[in-house]
Amino acid sequence: MVWGNRDAGDHNQADEDCDDGDNIGDDDDSHTRYISGPLSEEAQEAVRKLGEDTKARADHLARKYRKSPNSIMRMAGLAIQNSRQRQNIANKHKTWYSNLHPRPTTSQ
């Protein structure tokens, strides 16, 4: 798909096909519109509470299974593992270039 040549009809269809499961609440509104801007104080407090609860649960599981809390968070998909090596700029460029300029297919 070429991004620059999309018309509005394709964009709306792509939005309808995307179901990321981020609709929060008991509403049946499947097309939630998100608000830009900073979170309210109430929302910030709810997010802090979520973080504290998640960390406490990870600590509990870490003690129970004798693992580090970080490994529990990584297994849950809530943290990333640091690479042992610094990322090589040549590899990043090669990946970017090959994605931008795919090799032509030859039929023989």
N, C-alpha and C positions, 0 to 999 in steps of 0.2 A: 504494500500500500504506500503510495506517495502522499506524504502529509500535506504538502503545499497545494495539492489539487483536489482536496476534499470539499464537497459542498455541504451545506448545512443539514441536508437530509441524512448523510452518512454520520455526521456528528451526533445527531439525536438518536439514531439507531444504536450507535456504539454506547451511548449513555444508558439506554434501556437494557442492553444486553449485559452490562456490567452489574454484577450483584456481589458486592464485597462484604456483605453481612454486617455493615457498620451501623445499621439502623438500631438505635437504642430506644427502648421504651415499649409500651404495649400497643402503640398506635399501629393501625393497619396501613399507614402511609408508607408505601414502598419507595417513594421518591423524595426522601428527606433532603431539604435544602440546608446547607451549612452556612453559618454566619461568619463573615470575616472579622478580624480584629481580636483583641486580647480577651482572655477568659474573665468572667466575672469573679468576684471574691468567693462567692458560693461555689462556683465551678472549680476554682483553684484549690479550695479546701477539700472538695470531693476527690480531686486528682491526688492531692497529697495523702489523703486517707487511703486511696487505692494503692499508692506506692508503699505506704507503711504496712498495709495488710499483706501485700504481695511479698515484701521483704520478710515479714514475720513468718509467713507460710513457708517460704523457701528456707529460712533458718531452721524451722521445725523439721522439714523433710531432710535437710542436710544432716542434722543431728541423728535423726531416725535411721538413715541409710549410710551414715558415716562418710559423707561426701562433702565437698566444699559448697557453700551457698552459691558461688559463682557457677559451678558445674550444674547445679540444679536449675539456675536461671537460664543457662545456655540450653539445657535440654528442653526447657519449656518454651524456648524461642524468644526469651525476653532479654537476652544478652548475646554479645558476639565474642568469639575467641580471638585474641590478638595473634597476629601472624608472628612467627619466629623471625622472619626476615622482613626488612623494609621492602615495600613494594617497588619493583623495578620499573622505572619510567619507560624503558624500551618495551617492556611487555605490555604496559598500559597503552602505549602508542600503537603497537602491533594489533592489539585487540580492537582499539578504536578504528584503526584504518581498515582492518578486515571486515568489520561490521558496516562501515560506510561504503567500502568498495569491494563487494563480493566478487569472487573469481567467476568469469563467464563459464557456463557449462558448454562442453564440446561434445558433440555427438559423432561417434566414429563407427 
